[in-house]
Structure formats: C-alpha cells, structure tokens
Amino acid sequence: MLTPSGSSVASSAVIALDNAQRYENERRRREIAEGLREILSVLNVARPLQETLDFIVQQASRFTDAAAGIYRIDVKANYASLVASASMPEDLQIDIDDLNTAVFRSALSGDPLFVTDIRESWDPLTSQDYEPSPNLQRWREGCLQHFCAGISVPLIVHEEVYGILAIYYPAARQSFTREETDLVLTIAKQTALAIENAKSQQEQRERRQIAEALRDSISILNSGRPKDELLHRIIGQAVDLLSTRVGAIYLVDDDDVLSVGAARGLPEDYQRLRIPVGNMVTGRAVQRREPVALADISSAEETLRGFLEEPGTPRGWKEGVQWVSDTFRAVLAVPIHTADRVFGALTLYYDRPRYHTDEEIALAATFADQAALVLEGDYFQARLQEAAAVEERNRLARDLHDAVTQTLFSASMIAGVLPDLWEEDIEAGRYRLRQLESLTRGALAEMRAMLLELRPQGLIEGRLQELLRHLVDAAAGRCKTEFSLNVHGPCDLPDDVKIACYRIVQEALHNVVKHADASHALVALRCEADALRLQIMDDGVGFDLDGITSDRMGVCNMRERVEAIGGTFVINTAEGEGTQIMIEAHWTAGTDDPT
C-alpha cells in the first residue's frame, strides 16, 4: 500500500516519464522536420541525380530507423534496378528481373503498400501459385531473412511510375502510425520531385548534346574526310549519346553478308564475325529495313539455343551468338539505307535489359542516316571514279588510234614500198627512210606520253625538259610541222606548276597538229627560282579568237590551268597570222604554293 508520500513520488515519476517521452517525440519531430528541410534544400541545388538519391535514402533510413532503397522500374523490360540504398544487407543490394510481386504490382497501380508482418505468410510478396525467377527468389528470401515489415511507395514522375521508395523494418508492426506513413509519403514525394527536376535537367543537357553532336556531324560530313574516319566518328557519337559502351556499323556485301565497318568497344574477335542478312537482330534490321530492338536477350534464350544447336551452324557463328547472349542483355539495330539501296545497319549493345523509347530509336536512326549519307557519297564517288577511268581509257584509245595507230600505219606503208623504191631511186628511198625514222620516233614518243598518262606519278617524278621532249617528238611524228624545244634553267618547279605546264603544252601542240597547218612551231620555257615564262608559237593559219566559243580548241582548259597556279594567260592570234600563247607564273621559293 502506497503512502501519500509514495503516491506522490510515483505520480512524479509518471509525469517525468511522460514529459521525457513528449520531449523525445518533440525532439524527433524537430529532427525529422529539419531533415526534410535539408532534403528540400538539396533539391534546390543543381546536383547530379545519383548524389541526391543517395542523400535521400540516407535521410530516410535515419528517420525511420530502417533500411531504405530506391528502385527504378522498367515495365516493358520487366526489370527493377536498385539505384540507391542505405543500411541494406549486401545480399539484397541487387536488381530484380521479375516484377510479379505485390510490391511492384501495387506501385504500378499507383498505390503504396504497407506490410506489417511479412512472416505471417510464407510468401506474402508473390502469389503462391507463381514460380518466381531465381533472382526474385533470392530477393524474397533475403527479405524474409532480414526484415519483418515494410512500406513501398510509388514514385510518380510526369504522371508515370518511375520506380518505388522501399522502407524495410527489422521488426513486425501492429500497425504504422500516421506520423510514420506521412513521413514515408513525404520523402517519396520529395524523391519524385528530385527525379523530375533531374530528368528535366538531363533532358535539356541531352538535347543540347544531341544538337551539338548533330552540328558537329554535319560539319564533319562536309569536311571531305575518309569514309572510315567518318563512320568511326558516327558510331562513337551514337554510343555516347545512347547510353552504352559498345556499338558497331555493319556493312553488307554483294553476297548479302554483313561485316563490321566501324566499331566502338567491340572485341576484336567478334569484329571478324560475318552475319547473313536476315539473321540475328542486325541481319533482321537490314532485311526488314526498319529498327529491331531486343529489350531482354534472356527472353530469347530458347531461340538462341536452338540456333546454336542447329546442325551445320559455323563455329564462328556459334561463338559470336554465344558471346552476345553471355555478355549483353539488350540490342538495338537500325538499318542504314536510302530509298534505292541498303548499306548495312547500326547496332548498339547494352549490359542491362533496356526498352528503347521512340525518341531513342529516332536518334539512332538519325546516326544511321548520317552513315547512309557517307556511304552514298562514297558509292557515287566510286561510280564517278569508275566513269572517269572508263572515259580516260576511251580517250587513250582514241589517241592511240588517231596518233600512234595512224603513224604506225604510215610507217608500215613506207616500209612496204621502200625496197622497190630504193632500187628505182636511191634519193627518194633515202627521203622515205628519213620519213620512216621520223614516224617511228614520233610513235615512240607518243607511246611514252601515253604511258605517263597511265601513271600520273611519272609526271611528278620526271624532269620537265624530258616530259616536254616526249610531247614535241610525238607531235612531230604526226604532221609535217618542224618543232623546236628550248628550255632554260633547272625548272625544278612545284608539282602543281609542273603538271600544269605539261598539260598546257600537250593541249597547245594538239591544236598545232590538228588545226594550225604550220611550217614551224616552238615551245620555249624559261625557269627561275620563283617564276617561269612559257611560250608556244606557230606560223600556221591562226584563227579568229573572238569568233570561237570558250570551250573550243582547249582554250578554256588552258586558261583554267593557268589560273589554278595563280599565273597569267595571254593568247594572240588572227586568221593567217599564226598563234602565240604566253604564260607567266610566280611563287614563293622553297614552297609548293604558286602565288
């Protein structure tokens, strides 16, 4: 029985305990309020999203005296990534590859889930008639081992479920207090706000990066750089902007087989793999002429195993397919094509399951279009080079017929009558013999000039005096005109000046042979250390310079060649008064650039 004094002491103790509890509760509320203000202050500072999420889960764990985790959900890939955690056991710091659980089903419906005692049922997180994946089974068993209660709240970002905030309690609960639920809901809202702000900032950064990358690509595509360099640049940008580390541009050959044309991060052994059109993700994209995405390679394992076990599958194929299935979880391939032809595909490989948005696929297609422009330009350049080669062969064939063949025909006719003519008239025979010598010398010079045409480097390597001698001797063998060549100075000219001189003399002598009907013609070249003066003159019929168009008689070509080396071009002619061409050029000594 308590005495009055004892009752007073007990009453005082109760009051003291109550006051202490109230003080502790108030202190706790102040601490939580201050912590929430700290979270808000963090949200108002431009920090990396990961840093912000790490801070939030640390605060959530401290306020709730529980473990905390933030999961990013990819519904179409059926995947949840643990992006931040605090006080989480190591065996639960894993991603989850199966969303068929009460936690995620509730989140996807937009509702929070409160579990007061997960041990009341053997499997409260999944339906008992469902066989979870090994990864989900591991996560479920870890939850049962370490925790007895939990709260999960969906993180709504831009009116869509981004993920969940999960709080794991070590002890079962009779219920959650209003303060506890409000606290977790508030932290979830702040987390969603942080993600929304970060996503907006990230989208702005990505848009700027994409815009800058596309501007850079346009300038590079117009730079005239080699095809291989441009393709490596394109795949590098695609890898960087589409959040992966491995990608390749595959090119199709005439046998409908794809091989790597450019790659980033792709092992050398796999770069040797050749993919028939229609096979694997890359081959299907080429065959269909549309993007093909595989969000989770594991979902296609049966198909892959069937392919690997198919009789006759080449060993290299098996190794390549096995490597992809063992190394990556997602693949995106977009075709590289124009309206008329397919060049190949741009393929990106991912370490995790990934569902590509329409915007991401469109961006990949943009890089594929850039590759198509490069390859289309290369294709047409090759066609132009082929056409130019054909035209050059046709021109040489015409020159061979017009010059060498005709000269040799004349020489053969003279050689045929020479024995009889020699018996009848020795002087006439001697004249024909000298004529035969001139014809054969001219044919030989013509052939040497044509060989130089077939090997343009010879024009650069040869001495200019010898090159001009070939042209003059060739012209002398094709007509009755007497040609002279005068060269003064060493004539060690810049390459472009030397080639221009050769081509101009070639064109001018062609006109003399074909049109001038001249008795004499002269090619005179005077060279100095930094200048030259070239003259080609004949005493032929001349022509009315004003009466011909600029594209006649090669005048336009000669003028353009002179202008290309920064020289001056003058032509004087009149009907019956012959023709004189004068060219002067200057350059800085010791350089290859005429000025």
C-alpha positions in Angstrom: 0.0 0.0 0.0 1.4 3.3 -1.1 1.7 6.1 1.5 0.7 9.6 0.5 4.4 10.4 0.0 4.9 7.2 -2.1 2.0 8.0 -4.3 3.4 11.5 -4.9 6.7 10.0 -5.9 5.1 7.6 -8.3 3.0 10.3 -9.8 6.0 12.5 -10.2 7.9 9.6 -11.9 5.0 9.1 -14.4 4.9 12.8 -15.1 8.6 12.8 -15.6 8.5 9.8 -18.0 5.6 11.4 -19.8 7.5 14.7 -20.1 10.6 12.8 -21.3 8.6 11.0 -23.9 7.0 14.2 -25.0 10.4 15.9 -25.2 11.8 12.9 -27.1 8.9 13.0 -29.5 9.2 16.7 -30.0 12.9 16.4 -30.5 12.3 13.7 -33.0 9.7 15.8 -34.9 12.1 18.7 -35.0 14.9 16.4 -36.2 12.6 15.0 -39.0 11.4 18.4 -39.9 14.9 19.7 -40.1 15.9 16.7 -42.2 13.0 17.3 -44.6 14.1 20.9 -44.9 17.6 19.6 -45.7 16.2 17.4 -48.4 14.3 20.4 -49.9 17.5 22.5 -49.8 19.3 19.7 -51.7 16.5 19.7 -54.3 17.1 23.4 -54.9 20.7 22.9 -55.8 21.8 21.6 -59.2 23.5 18.3 -58.2 23.8 15.0 -60.0 20.7 12.9 -59.5 22.7 10.0 -58.1 24.2 12.2 -55.4 20.7 13.5 -54.5 19.2 10.0 -54.3 22.0 8.7 -52.1 21.4 11.6 -49.7 17.6 11.0 -49.6 17.9 7.3 -48.8 20.4 8.1 -46.1 18.0 10.5 -44.5 15.1 8.1 -45.0 17.0 5.3 -43.2 17.9 7.7 -40.4 14.4 9.0 -39.9 12.7 5.6 -39.9 15.4 3.5 -38.2 15.1 1.1 -41.1 16.8 0.1 -44.4 15.8 2.2 -47.4 16.1 1.6 -51.2 15.1 3.4 -54.4 14.2 1.2 -57.3 14.0 2.3 -61.0 11.3 0.3 -62.8 11.4 -0.7 -66.5 7.9 -2.2 -67.1 8.5 -3.4 -70.6 11.8 -5.0 -69.7 10.1 -6.5 -66.6 13.1 -5.2 -64.6 13.8 -3.1 -61.4 17.2 -1.5 -60.8 18.3 -0.7 -57.3 19.7 2.9 -57.9 20.3 3.9 -54.2 20.2 2.2 -50.8 21.1 2.7 -47.2 21.5 0.1 -44.4 20.7 -2.6 -46.9 22.2 -6.0 -46.4 24.6 -6.9 -49.1 22.6 -9.9 -50.4 19.7 -7.5 -51.1 21.7 -5.0 -53.0 20.6 -6.5 -56.3 18.5 -5.7 -59.3 15.2 -7.6 -59.7 14.4 -9.2 -63.1 10.7 -10.1 -62.3 8.1 -7.5 -61.3 5.4 -10.1 -60.5 5.4 -9.2 -56.8 2.9 -7.4 -54.6 5.5 -4.6 -54.0 5.8 -3.7 -57.7 2.3 -4.6 -58.7 1.0 -2.2 -56.1 3.4 0.5 -57.2 2.5 0.1 -60.9 -1.1 0.7 -59.9 -0.1 3.9 -58.2 -0.8 2.7 -54.7 1.5 2.5 -51.7 1.9 -0.9 -50.0 2.0 -1.4 -46.2 3.1 -4.8 -44.9 3.1 -5.1 -41.1 4.4 -8.7 -40.9 5.7 -10.4 -43.9 6.3 -13.6 -41.9 2.5 -14.2 -41.4 2.6 -15.9 -44.8 5.4 -18.0 -46.3 5.3 -15.8 -49.5 3.5 -12.6 -48.9 5.3 -10.8 -51.7 4.2 -13.1 -54.5 1.2 -15.3 -55.2 1.9 -18.9 -54.1 1.0 -20.4 -57.4 3.6 -18.4 -59.3 7.2 -19.6 -59.8 9.5 -16.6 -59.3 12.7 -16.1 -61.3 15.9 -17.1 -59.4 16.8 -13.5 -58.9 13.4 -12.6 -57.5 13.6 -15.8 -55.3 16.9 -14.6 -53.9 15.4 -11.1 -53.1 12.3 -12.6 -51.5 14.4 -15.0 -49.3 16.6 -12.1 -48.3 13.6 -10.0 -47.3 12.3 -12.9 -45.1 15.7 -13.4 -43.5 16.4 -9.7 -42.6 13.1 -7.9 -42.3 9.6 -8.3 -40.9 7.7 -5.3 -42.2 7.9 -2.8 -45.0 6.4 0.2 -46.8 6.7 0.8 -50.5 5.5 4.0 -52.2 5.4 4.6 -56.0 7.5 7.5 -57.3 5.3 9.3 -59.8 7.3 11.4 -62.3 5.5 13.2 -65.1 2.3 11.2 -64.3 4.1 7.9 -64.8 5.5 5.4 -62.3 9.3 5.9 -62.3 10.0 3.5 -59.5 9.4 2.9 -55.8 10.8 4.0 -52.4 11.0 0.9 -50.2 11.5 1.0 -46.4 12.4 -2.3 -44.8 11.8 -2.7 -41.0 13.6 -5.3 -38.9 10.6 -5.9 -36.6 7.0 -6.7 -37.3 4.4 -4.0 -36.5 0.9 -4.0 -35.2 0.3 -1.0 -37.5 2.0 2.1 -38.8 1.3 5.4 -37.1 0.0 8.4 -39.0 3.4 10.1 -38.5 5.3 7.1 -39.9 3.1 6.9 -43.1 3.1 10.7 -43.6 6.9 10.7 -43.2 7.5 8.0 -45.8 4.9 9.5 -48.2 6.6 12.9 -47.8 10.0 11.5 -48.5 8.6 9.7 -51.6 7.2 13.0 -52.9 10.5 14.7 -52.4 12.3 11.9 -54.2 9.9 12.1 -57.1 10.4 15.8 -57.3 14.2 15.3 -57.2 13.9 12.8 -60.1 11.6 15.1 -62.0 14.0 18.0 -61.7 17.0 15.9 -62.6 15.2 14.3 -65.6 14.2 17.8 -66.9 17.8 19.0 -66.5 19.1 15.8 -68.1 16.7 16.1 -71.0 17.9 19.6 -71.6 21.5 18.6 -71.4 20.8 15.7 -73.7 19.0 17.9 -76.2 22.0 20.3 -76.2 24.4 17.4 -76.5 22.4 15.9 -79.4 22.1 19.3 -81.1 25.9 19.9 -80.7 26.7 16.4 -81.9 24.5 16.7 -85.0 26.0 20.1 -85.8 29.5 18.6 -85.4 28.4 15.7 -87.6 27.2 17.9 -90.4 30.4 19.9 -90.4 32.4 16.7 -90.4 30.4 15.1 -93.1 31.1 18.1 -95.3 34.9 18.0 -94.5 35.8 15.5 -97.1 37.5 13.2 -94.6 37.9 9.5 -95.5 34.9 7.2 -95.2 36.3 5.0 -92.4 37.1 8.0 -90.3 33.6 9.4 -90.7 32.0 6.0 -89.8 34.1 5.7 -86.7 33.1 9.2 -85.7 29.4 8.4 -86.2 29.4 5.2 -84.2 31.3 6.9 -81.4 28.7 9.6 -81.1 25.9 7.1 -81.2 27.4 5.1 -78.4 28.0 8.2 -76.3 24.5 9.7 -76.7 22.5 6.5 -76.5 23.9 5.4 -73.1 26.0 2.4 -74.0 29.7 1.4 -74.4 29.6 -0.9 -77.3 28.3 -0.4 -80.9 29.2 -1.2 -84.5 28.3 -0.2 -88.0 27.9 -3.3 -90.2 28.2 -3.1 -94.0 26.5 -5.6 -96.4 28.5 -7.0 -99.3 27.3 -8.4 -102.6 26.7 -11.8 -101.0 24.2 -10.3 -98.5 26.6 -10.8 -95.6 27.2 -8.2 -93.0 30.7 -7.4 -91.6 32.0 -4.7 -89.2 32.9 -1.4 -90.9 33.4 0.6 -87.8 33.1 -0.2 -84.1 33.4 1.2 -80.5 34.1 -1.2 -77.7 33.5 -4.3 -79.7 36.1 -7.1 -79.1 38.4 -7.8 -82.0 37.3 -11.5 -82.2 33.7 -10.5 -82.6 34.6 -7.9 -85.2 35.5 -10.8 -87.5 32.0 -12.3 -87.3 30.0 -12.2 -90.6 26.2 -12.0 -90.3 24.0 -13.1 -93.1 21.1 -10.7 -93.9 18.0 -11.9 -92.0 19.9 -13.5 -89.1 20.2 -12.0 -85.5 19.0 -8.6 -84.7 21.4 -6.8 -87.1 20.5 -9.0 -90.0 16.8 -8.7 -89.4 17.0 -4.9 -89.3 18.7 -4.9 -92.7 16.2 -7.4 -94.2 13.2 -5.5 -92.9 14.6 -2.0 -93.5 13.3 -1.0 -90.1 14.6 -0.8 -86.5 14.7 -4.0 -84.5 15.1 -3.9 -80.7 15.6 -6.8 -78.3 14.8 -5.5 -74.8 16.0 -8.6 -73.0 18.2 -11.2 -74.6 17.3 -13.7 -71.9 13.7 -13.7 -73.2 15.2 -15.1 -76.5 17.4 -17.7 -74.9 15.4 -20.6 -76.3 15.6 -19.2 -79.8 19.4 -18.6 -79.4 19.9 -22.1 -78.0 18.0 -23.6 -80.9 20.2 -21.7 -83.3 23.4 -22.8 -81.6 22.3 -26.4 -81.7 21.2 -26.3 -85.3 23.3 -28.7 -87.5 25.8 -27.0 -89.8 26.0 -23.7 -87.9 29.5 -22.4 -88.4 31.8 -22.4 -85.4 32.4 -18.7 -85.6 28.7 -18.1 -85.6 28.2 -20.1 -82.5 30.9 -18.3 -80.7 29.6 -14.9 -81.8 26.0 -15.6 -80.8 27.1 -17.2 -77.5 29.3 -14.1 -76.8 26.4 -11.7 -77.4 24.0 -13.8 -75.2 26.6 -14.1 -72.4 27.8 -10.5 -72.5 24.7 -8.3 -73.2 21.1 -8.1 -72.1 19.7 -5.8 -74.8 20.4 -5.0 -78.5 19.1 -2.2 -80.8 19.8 -2.3 -84.6 18.6 0.3 -87.1 19.2 -0.1 -90.9 21.5 2.2 -92.8 19.7 2.7 -96.1 18.4 5.2 -98.7 15.4 4.9 -101.0 17.4 2.9 -103.5 19.8 0.7 -101.6 20.6 -0.8 -98.2 24.2 -0.3 -96.9 24.0 -2.2 -93.6 23.0 -1.4 -90.0 24.0 0.5 -86.9 23.8 -1.8 -83.8 24.1 -0.9 -80.1 24.6 -3.4 -77.3 23.6 -2.9 -73.7 24.7 -4.6 -70.4 21.2 -4.5 -68.9 17.7 -5.1 -70.3 16.5 -1.9 -71.9 13.3 -0.8 -73.6 14.2 1.9 -76.1 11.8 4.8 -76.3 10.7 6.1 -79.7 12.9 9.1 -79.2 16.0 6.9 -78.7 15.2 4.8 -81.7 14.7 8.0 -83.7 18.1 9.3 -82.6 19.8 6.0 -83.5 18.1 6.3 -86.9 19.5 9.8 -87.3 23.0 8.5 -86.9 22.2 5.7 -89.3 21.0 8.3 -91.8 24.4 10.1 -91.4 26.2 6.9 -92.1 23.9 6.4 -95.2 25.0 9.8 -96.4 28.7 8.9 -96.0 28.2 5.6 -97.8 26.0 7.0 -100.5 28.6 9.7 -101.2 31.4 7.1 -101.2 29.3 4.9 -103.6 28.7 7.7 -106.1 32.4 8.8 -105.8 33.4 5.2 -106.7 31.0 5.3 -109.6 32.4 8.6 -110.7 35.9 7.3 -110.5 34.9 4.3 -112.5 33.3 6.5 -115.1 36.3 8.8 -115.2 38.6 5.7 -115.6 36.4 4.5 -118.5 36.4 7.9 -120.1 40.2 8.1 -119.7 40.6 4.7 -121.2 38.4 5.7 -124.1 40.4 8.9 -124.6 43.6 7.0 -124.6 42.1 4.5 -127.1 41.1 7.5 -129.3 44.5 9.0 -129.0 46.1 5.6 -129.7 44.0 5.3 -132.9 44.4 8.9 -134.0 48.1 9.2 -133.3 50.1 6.0 -132.8 48.0 3.7 -135.0 47.9 6.2 -137.9 51.6 6.8 -137.5 52.5 3.1 -137.5 50.2 2.6 -140.4 52.0 5.3 -142.4 55.4 3.8 -141.3 54.3 0.3 -142.4 53.2 1.6 -145.8 56.6 3.3 -146.3 58.5 0.2 -145.1 56.5 -1.9 -147.6 57.5 0.2 -150.7 61.0 1.1 -149.5 62.8 -1.9 -151.0 61.4 -1.4 -154.5 61.8 2.4 -154.2 65.4 2.0 -153.2 66.2 0.0 -156.3 64.5 2.6 -158.6 65.5 5.9 -156.9 68.1 5.9 -154.1 67.5 9.6 -153.2 63.7 9.0 -153.0 64.5 5.9 -150.9 66.7 8.0 -148.6 63.9 10.6 -148.2 61.4 7.9 -147.3 63.9 6.3 -144.9 64.3 9.6 -143.1 60.5 9.9 -143.1 60.2 6.4 -141.7 62.7 7.3 -138.9 60.7 10.4 -138.0 57.4 8.4 -137.9 58.8 5.7 -135.7 60.5 8.3 -133.4 57.2 10.1 -133.1 55.2 6.9 -132.4 57.7 6.0 -129.7 57.4 9.5 -128.1 53.6 9.2 -128.3 53.7 5.8 -126.6 55.9 7.2 -123.8 53.5 10.1 -123.3 50.6 7.7 -123.1 52.4 5.6 -120.5 52.9 8.8 -118.5 49.1 9.3 -118.7 48.6 5.9 -117.3 51.0 6.6 -114.4 50.3 10.2 -113.3 53.1 10.0 -110.7 55.5 9.8 -113.5 54.6 13.4 -114.4 55.7 14.5 -110.9 58.9 12.3 -110.8 60.1 13.0 -114.3 62.3 16.0 -115.4 60.1 18.6 -117.1 62.5 19.0 -120.1 62.3 15.3 -120.8 58.5 15.3 -120.5 58.2 18.2 -122.9 60.6 16.5 -125.3 58.2 13.5 -125.4 55.3 15.8 -126.3 57.3 17.6 -129.0 58.6 14.4 -130.6 55.1 12.9 -130.5 53.7 15.9 -132.3 56.5 15.9 -134.9 55.6 12.4 -135.8 52.0 13.2 -136.5 52.4 16.1 -139.0 54.9 17.8 -141.3 55.5 20.8 -139.0 59.0 21.3 -137.8 59.0 21.6 -134.0 61.6 23.1 -131.7 62.0 23.0 -127.9 64.0 25.5 -125.9 64.3 25.1 -122.1 66.4 27.4 -120.0 67.1 27.0 -116.3 66.8 24.0 -114.0 63.0 24.1 -114.0 62.7 22.4 -110.6 59.1 23.6 -110.2 56.4 22.9 -107.7 54.4 19.8 -108.6 51.2 21.5 -109.5 53.1 24.0 -111.7 54.9 21.2 -113.4 51.7 19.3 -114.2 50.0 22.5 -115.4 52.9 23.2 -117.8 52.8 19.7 -119.2 49.0 19.7 -119.7 49.1 23.2 -121.3 51.9 22.2 -123.8 50.1 19.0 -124.5 46.8 20.8 -125.4 48.6 23.5 -127.4 50.6 21.0 -129.5 47.4 19.0 -130.1 45.9 22.2 -131.6 49.0 22.8 -133.7 48.9 19.3 -135.2 45.1 19.3 -135.8 44.4 22.9 -136.8 47.4 25.1 -137.5 48.8 23.7 -140.8 52.1 25.3 -139.7 55.6 25.0 -141.1 57.3 25.8 -137.8 56.3 25.6 -134.1 58.3 26.5 -131.0 57.9 25.6 -127.3 60.1 27.9 -125.1 60.3 27.6 -121.4 62.4 29.8 -119.1 62.6 28.9 -115.4 63.9 30.9 -112.4 63.9 30.0 -108.7 60.4 31.5 -108.2 59.0 32.1 -111.6 58.5 30.8 -115.1 57.7 32.0 -118.6 56.2 29.6 -121.2 55.6 30.3 -124.8 54.1 28.1 -127.5 54.2 29.7 -131.0 53.4 28.5 -134.6 53.3 30.2 -138.0 50.1 28.4 -139.0 46.7 29.6 -140.2 45.7 31.1 -136.9 42.0 31.8 -136.1 39.6 34.5 -135.0 39.8 34.4 -131.2 36.5 36.3 -130.9 34.8 34.0 -133.3 35.1 30.8 -131.2 33.4 29.8 -128.0 35.5 29.4 -124.9 35.1 25.6 -124.9 36.6 25.2 -128.4 40.3 24.3 -129.1 41.0 23.7 -125.4 41.5 27.5 -124.8 39.2 27.3 -121.7 41.1 24.4 -120.3 44.4 26.1 -120.7 43.2 29.3 -119.1 41.7 27.4 -116.1 45.0 25.6 -115.5 47.0 28.8 -115.6 44.5 30.5 -113.2 44.8 27.4 -110.8 48.5 28.1 -110.3 47.9 31.9 -110.0 49.5 32.7 -113.3 48.6 34.9 -116.3 47.4 33.6 -119.7 47.7 35.6 -122.9 46.8 34.3 -126.4 47.5 36.3 -129.6 46.2 35.0 -132.9 44.4 36.1 -136.1 43.4 34.4 -139.3 46.5 33.8 -141.4 48.9 35.2 -138.7 49.7 32.1 -136.6 49.2 31.7 -132.9 51.2 32.7 -129.8 50.4 31.6 -126.3 52.3 33.3 -123.3 52.1 32.1 -119.7 53.8 33.6 -116.6 53.6 32.3 -113.0 55.3 33.3 -109.8 55.6 31.5 -106.4 57.4 31.8 -103.1 60.8 30.0 -103.4 61.0 26.9 -101.1 57.3 26.2 -101.1 54.9 24.3 -103.4 52.3 27.1 -103.5 52.4 29.4 -106.5 51.3 33.0 -105.8 
